[in-house]
Amino acid sequence: MIGEHHRIGGFPVPPRVIVVGGGAGGIGAAGGAKQAAPEASVTVFTEFEDVAYSPCGIPYVHGREIDDFASLFLADKEAYVQAGIDIHYQTRVAAIDLDRQTVRVATDGDEQEVPYDRLVVATGFDYADPGVPGSDLGGLYYVKNIRQAMEWDKVLDSVSRAVVVEASPLGLEMTTALVHRGIETHLIDPRPWPLADVADPDIMAPVEESWAELGVITHLNTKLVGFVGDGQVRAVATSDGELPCELAVVCTHKQPNNMLARAAGLDIGSTGGLVVDERMETSHSGVFAAGDCVELPHGVTWVPVQGLSGSHAYAQGKVAGANAAGGNRRYAPVYVPWAMVAGKWMIGGVSFGETLASALGIPYVMGVADGISRARYYPGVRKTRVKLLGEPGTLRLIGAQMVGGEGIKERADFLAMAVRTGVTLEDLAWMENVYSPPIGALNEPIALAAQNALSRLQS
Ligand SMILES: Cc1cc2nc3c(=O)[nH]c(=O)nc-3n(C[C@H](O)[C@H](O)[C@H](O)COP(=O)(O)OP(=O)(O)OC[C@H]3O[C@@H](n4cnc5c(N)ncnc54)[C@H](O)[C@@H]3O)c2cc1C
């Protein structure tokens, strides 16, 4: 029976924790609750057939870098039973009643009220509705659920031409995946360069060149007008004409999925994400939230941001779950390190590049360097371009962007910690670094970029 429990003297011992959502946020929360209070009763409801798989790996199975979907599962269902986490698959939570502390769950047409002591909302994201005619046609692929991805993977075998809609992070990954798969791939985006909301044009230029070498046809400054077809998509209509295709991969930006929380009366912030405090507690005491459904302050601007990554969702879930079970953990403001493979390059950064800083009106000083990833004589050496942004006056690092062949993720993680801890361009200019011919050059590109910033200030 769902929610069976004992109450001792008014306070729930052990607490009944209900988690809505089985993504990175929800599974992090379930694990966090069990870690904090092994005796807690932890119940997860998810609409999906599975939990504990990595959606992040899906583009790489489509691109054939990974052999099969099976390897994307991180644990089997029995592992959760063993851990004492009660997961209800294909079970939708239809409503939350904050006053009565219950959720209404729906399975196979049946509805029942389930009581909780503490609730974690981890309902994640939806792709933004493209809002154009033809959005209900077949052949439009929204990459998310692994079972659906397995079906779409079979469809890809018979696709010769595909259009990726929007050069978002997922759009970049799917573009590279489809062209690796041997499909004629078109990418459309209304902005002047890919990932323009986040990345600077000089960071994306090598990616665009490498896509062209791989055969990707990019249509920038090109708006989506509609999907054309009769039941099934046969073309994508753009501001520049029609692009015939058998498949359109819709990679619009991520929006918080907060219908349930909004209907319950939880506070929603300016981004559409749930407002939480540093304990990941919502506006209602005893109700926590984590993952892509929340918004959090950015550590440099204090502006709320939303729709971060799976690693953020998981870490937030751990904090929310631990606190729901009686713990007292904090989740710090975010600096958002990011990195990914795009075409033949890795790109990444932290906080802002020049474009985003300028758009937000954040003053900065800047340094840039084109270094190398290994000793210049070592086979496989690649260019590593690093741009660093510092706060005028203090020279504290506030952002970075990079493109290179390797080591971008590690630099992004390092630089995020540098921003968080107040490291300056002066510190970075004279940093210690590893020199080992196969893995690192004598001159670390980060140090070169910081030296460049200092010399620009002196000139
Ligand atoms: C294709 C793809 C690639 C990605 N690549 C990366 C990557 O490279 N790196 C990275 O860090 N992250 C990546 N992500 C992660 C992603 O961008 C999100 O940050 C992450 O999925 C957020 O996790 P979440 O738990 O907040 O939400 P979601 O993953 O959206 O999970 C939401 C959960 O809530 C459930 N749910 C929603 N409403 C209800 C309801 N009413 N009742 C019951 N259950 C409900 C759903 O069934 C689901 O289990 C990728 C995701 C995808 C899909």
The ligand as an SDF file (V2000), in Angstrom:
LIG
                    3D

 53 58  0  0  0  0  0  0  0  0999 V2000
   18.9010   14.2970  -24.7240 C   0  0  0  0  0  0  0  0  0  0  0  0
   19.4110   14.8950  -23.4640 C   0  0  0  0  0  0  0  0  0  0  0  0
   20.7690   15.1880  -23.3310 C   0  0  0  0  0  0  0  0  0  0  0  0
   21.2530   15.7210  -22.1350 C   0  0  0  0  0  0  0  0  0  0  0  0
   22.5960   15.9710  -22.0200 N   0  0  0  0  0  0  0  0  0  0  0  0
   23.1070   16.3890  -20.8330 C   0  0  0  0  0  0  0  0  0  0  0  0
   24.5020   16.5220  -20.6440 C   0  0  0  0  0  0  0  0  0  0  0  0
   25.2930   16.2570  -21.5590 O   0  0  0  0  0  0  0  0  0  0  0  0
   24.9560   16.9360  -19.4300 N   0  0  0  0  0  0  0  0  0  0  0  0
   24.0960   17.2020  -18.3910 C   0  0  0  0  0  0  0  0  0  0  0  0
   24.5550   17.5500  -17.2890 O   0  0  0  0  0  0  0  0  0  0  0  0
   22.7560   17.0710  -18.5430 N   0  0  0  0  0  0  0  0  0  0  0  0
   22.2440   16.6590  -19.7270 C   0  0  0  0  0  0  0  0  0  0  0  0
   20.9010   16.4750  -19.8640 N   0  0  0  0  0  0  0  0  0  0  0  0
   20.0870   16.6960  -18.6600 C   0  0  0  0  0  0  0  0  0  0  0  0
   18.9860   17.7050  -18.7970 C   0  0  0  0  0  0  0  0  0  0  0  0
   19.3870   18.7790  -19.5840 O   0  0  0  0  0  0  0  0  0  0  0  0
   18.3550   18.1200  -17.4990 C   0  0  0  0  0  0  0  0  0  0  0  0
   19.1560   19.0580  -16.8190 O   0  0  0  0  0  0  0  0  0  0  0  0
   17.9730   17.0090  -16.5750 C   0  0  0  0  0  0  0  0  0  0  0  0
   17.2640   15.9990  -17.2460 O   0  0  0  0  0  0  0  0  0  0  0  0
   17.0930   17.6020  -15.4670 C   0  0  0  0  0  0  0  0  0  0  0  0
   16.6980   16.5990  -14.5860 O   0  0  0  0  0  0  0  0  0  0  0  0
   15.3350   16.7460  -13.7840 P   0  0  0  0  0  0  0  0  0  0  0  0
   15.2440   15.5640  -12.8820 O   0  0  0  0  0  0  0  0  0  0  0  0
   15.2400   18.0940  -13.1930 O   0  0  0  0  0  0  0  0  0  0  0  0
   14.1830   16.7000  -14.8930 O   0  0  0  0  0  0  0  0  0  0  0  0
   13.7440   15.6440  -16.0040 P   0  0  0  0  0  0  0  0  0  0  0  0
   14.8940   14.8680  -16.5010 O   0  0  0  0  0  0  0  0  0  0  0  0
   12.9230   16.4350  -16.9590 O   0  0  0  0  0  0  0  0  0  0  0  0
   12.8190   14.6260  -15.2130 O   0  0  0  0  0  0  0  0  0  0  0  0
   11.5100   14.9730  -14.8240 C   0  0  0  0  0  0  0  0  0  0  0  0
   10.8360   13.7630  -14.2020 C   0  0  0  0  0  0  0  0  0  0  0  0
    9.5900   14.1790  -13.6870 O   0  0  0  0  0  0  0  0  0  0  0  0
    8.6020   13.2410  -14.0430 C   0  0  0  0  0  0  0  0  0  0  0  0
    7.3130   13.9570  -13.9990 N   0  0  0  0  0  0  0  0  0  0  0  0
    7.0210   15.1860  -14.4890 C   0  0  0  0  0  0  0  0  0  0  0  0
    5.7520   15.5170  -14.1820 N   0  0  0  0  0  0  0  0  0  0  0  0
    5.2560   14.4890  -13.4640 C   0  0  0  0  0  0  0  0  0  0  0  0
    4.0050   14.2390  -12.8400 C   0  0  0  0  0  0  0  0  0  0  0  0
    3.0020   15.1120  -12.8780 N   0  0  0  0  0  0  0  0  0  0  0  0
    3.8310   13.0580  -12.2000 N   0  0  0  0  0  0  0  0  0  0  0  0
    4.8300   12.1320  -12.1310 C   0  0  0  0  0  0  0  0  0  0  0  0
    6.0450   12.3260  -12.6910 N   0  0  0  0  0  0  0  0  0  0  0  0
    6.2280   13.4870  -13.3410 C   0  0  0  0  0  0  0  0  0  0  0  0
    9.0260   12.6920  -15.3930 C   0  0  0  0  0  0  0  0  0  0  0  0
    8.4620   11.4240  -15.6230 O   0  0  0  0  0  0  0  0  0  0  0  0
   10.5530   12.6160  -15.1620 C   0  0  0  0  0  0  0  0  0  0  0  0
   10.8760   11.3980  -14.5010 O   0  0  0  0  0  0  0  0  0  0  0  0
   20.3800   15.9670  -21.0620 C   0  0  0  0  0  0  0  0  0  0  0  0
   19.0060   15.6660  -21.2120 C   0  0  0  0  0  0  0  0  0  0  0  0
   18.5200   15.1470  -22.3910 C   0  0  0  0  0  0  0  0  0  0  0  0
   17.0670   14.8400  -22.5070 C   0  0  0  0  0  0  0  0  0  0  0  0
  1  2  1  0
  2  3  1  0
  2 52  2  0
  3  4  2  0
  4  5  1  0
  4 50  1  0
  5  6  2  0
  6  7  1  0
  6 13  1  0
  7  8  2  0
  7  9  1  0
  9 10  1  0
 10 11  2  0
 10 12  1  0
 12 13  2  0
 13 14  1  0
 14 15  1  0
 14 50  1  0
 15 16  1  0
 16 17  1  0
 16 18  1  0
 18 19  1  0
 18 20  1  0
 20 21  1  0
 20 22  1  0
 22 23  1  0
 23 24  1  0
 24 25  2  0
 24 26  1  0
 24 27  1  0
 27 28  1  0
 28 29  2  0
 28 30  1  0
 28 31  1  0
 31 32  1  0
 32 33  1  0
 33 34  1  0
 33 48  1  0
 34 35  1  0
 35 36  1  0
 35 46  1  0
 36 37  1  0
 36 45  1  0
 37 38  2  0
 38 39  1  0
 39 40  1  0
 39 45  2  0
 40 41  1  0
 40 42  2  0
 42 43  1  0
 43 44  2  0
 44 45  1  0
 46 47  1  0
 46 48  1  0
 48 49  1  0
 50 51  2  0
 51 52  1  0
 52 53  1  0
M  END
$$$$
